[in-house]
Amino acid sequence: MGAQAAHSYSSNYQSAQQIVIEMMRAGFDDNAIQNPGIASVAMQTYQQDPSMLGSAAIASKVMQPQEVTMESVQIVQQMVDAGWSPKNITRPDVLTSQMIVQTGAFGGAPGYGYPDPQHVRQVRQHPNFVPEYTRGAAARGAIAQIPADLMDALTGGGGDRNDRGGGGRR
């Protein structure tokens, strides 16, 4: 039993060492590597799809530590797939992209929106939109969701993007 426990400890130590090395290669900073919540998401990401570890590193840099989740990593990956430069992604962009994906804006069904840079900017430039609730924003009538008038224009027959492939963009 003692030898088995020692082998298990050695194996766990090597796994932990490997994930730290992979996190460093992917671009995580020291604070993110040492944060148990972020490290847990990185481990999940690495186990599910090691190629997305870079997106997890981006999420760890732009999001608050408690906001680094598998969902935020997937949103960042969708943003990169949609044409975003990883260096240009900000927290408000991720929050806005998350709303676009959740609502299905720009030709997708709910859960399948398309967060390309042009559409995220279009939503962010709307005068009544803020990417997250604040009292100041609420006082001026801004809301932390895609405004209804913009959502109607995005989903109502405009035909921006009726497929999830590459065609149909303006």
C-alpha positions in Angstrom: 0.0 0.0 0.0 2.9 2.4 0.8 4.5 1.9 -2.6 1.2 2.4 -4.3 0.5 5.7 -2.5 4.1 6.9 -3.4 3.5 6.1 -7.0 0.1 7.9 -7.0 1.8 10.9 -5.4 4.5 10.9 -8.0 2.0 10.6 -10.8 -0.1 13.5 -9.4 3.0 15.6 -9.0 4.0 15.0 -12.6 0.5 15.9 -13.8 0.6 19.1 -11.8 4.0 19.9 -13.2 2.9 19.3 -16.7 -0.2 21.5 -16.5 1.9 24.3 -15.1 4.4 24.0 -17.9 1.5 24.0 -20.5 -0.1 27.0 -18.8 3.2 28.9 -19.1 3.6 27.9 -22.7 0.0 29.1 -23.4 0.7 32.6 -21.9 -0.7 32.5 -18.4 1.0 34.9 -16.0 2.2 33.8 -12.6 -0.8 35.2 -10.8 -3.2 33.2 -13.0 -1.1 30.0 -12.5 -1.3 30.4 -8.8 -5.0 31.1 -8.7 -6.8 27.8 -7.8 -10.0 28.8 -9.7 -8.1 29.7 -12.9 -5.8 26.7 -12.6 -8.9 24.5 -12.3 -10.4 25.9 -15.4 -7.0 25.6 -17.2 -6.9 21.9 -16.2 -10.4 21.3 -17.4 -9.6 23.1 -20.7 -6.4 21.1 -21.1 -8.2 17.8 -20.5 -11.1 18.6 -22.9 -9.2 20.4 -25.7 -5.5 21.3 -25.2 -5.6 23.6 -28.2 -8.0 25.9 -26.3 -5.5 26.6 -23.5 -4.4 29.8 -25.3 -8.0 31.0 -25.1 -8.0 30.2 -21.4 -4.9 32.3 -21.0 -6.6 35.2 -22.8 -9.6 34.9 -20.6 -7.4 34.9 -17.5 -5.8 38.1 -18.6 -8.9 40.1 -19.5 -11.6 38.8 -17.2 -11.8 39.0 -13.4 -10.5 35.8 -11.8 -14.0 34.7 -10.7 -15.2 35.2 -14.3 -12.7 32.7 -15.8 -15.0 29.7 -16.5 -15.3 27.1 -19.2 -18.0 29.3 -20.7 -15.7 32.4 -20.9 -12.9 30.3 -22.4 -15.3 29.0 -25.1 -16.5 32.6 -25.8 -12.9 33.8 -26.2 -12.3 30.8 -28.6 -15.4 31.7 -30.6 -14.1 35.3 -30.8 -10.7 34.2 -32.1 -12.4 31.8 -34.6 -14.6 34.8 -35.7 -11.6 36.9 -36.6 -10.5 38.6 -33.4 -6.8 39.2 -32.7 -6.1 37.8 -29.3 -4.2 41.0 -28.4 -7.3 43.2 -29.0 -9.8 41.3 -26.9 -11.0 43.2 -23.8 -13.3 42.2 -21.0 -16.2 44.4 -22.4 -15.7 42.6 -25.7 -16.0 39.2 -24.1 -19.1 40.2 -22.1 -20.7 41.6 -25.2 -19.8 38.5 -27.2 -21.3 36.3 -24.5 -24.6 38.2 -24.9 -24.4 37.8 -28.7 -23.8 34.1 -28.4 -26.5 33.6 -25.8 -29.2 35.5 -27.7 -28.2 34.1 -31.1 -27.8 37.6 -32.6 -26.5 37.9 -36.1 -28.2 34.9 -37.6 -27.7 32.2 -35.0 -30.1 30.4 -32.8 -29.8 31.1 -29.0 -26.4 29.7 -27.9 -25.0 30.1 -31.4 -24.5 33.8 -32.1 -21.5 35.0 -34.1 -19.2 37.3 -32.1 -17.1 38.8 -34.9 -15.4 42.2 -34.3 -17.8 44.2 -36.6 -20.9 42.9 -34.8 -19.5 43.3 -31.3 -18.6 46.9 -32.1 -22.0 47.5 -33.5 -23.6 46.4 -30.3 -21.1 48.2 -28.1 -21.7 51.5 -30.0 -25.4 51.5 -29.3 -26.1 54.4 -27.0 -28.3 52.3 -24.6 -25.9 49.4 -24.2 -23.3 48.7 -21.5 -21.6 45.3 -21.2 -22.4 45.0 -17.5 -24.8 46.6 -15.1 -23.7 49.6 -13.2 -25.8 52.1 -11.3 -24.4 55.0 -13.4 -25.3 53.2 -16.6 -28.8 52.4 -15.3 -29.3 56.0 -14.3 -28.8 57.1 -17.9 -31.0 54.4 -19.3 -28.3 52.0 -20.4 -28.9 48.3 -20.0 -26.6 45.3 -19.7 -28.2 43.3 -22.5 -28.6 43.9 -26.2 -31.2 46.6 -26.5 -34.5 45.5 -27.9 -34.5 47.9 -30.9 -31.0 46.6 -31.9 -31.9 43.0 -31.3 -35.0 43.4 -33.6 -32.7 44.8 -36.3 -30.2 42.0 -35.8 -32.6 39.1 -35.9 -35.5 40.5 -37.9 -35.2 39.5 -41.5 -32.0 41.4 -42.2 -30.4 38.2 -43.4 -27.0 39.2 -42.1 -26.0 35.6 -41.5 -28.4 32.7 -41.8 -25.7 30.1 -41.9 -23.0 29.3 -39.4 -20.4 29.0 -42.1 -18.4 31.8 -43.6 -20.8 33.3 -46.1 -23.4 36.0 -45.9 -21.5 38.6 -44.0 -21.8 42.2 -45.0 
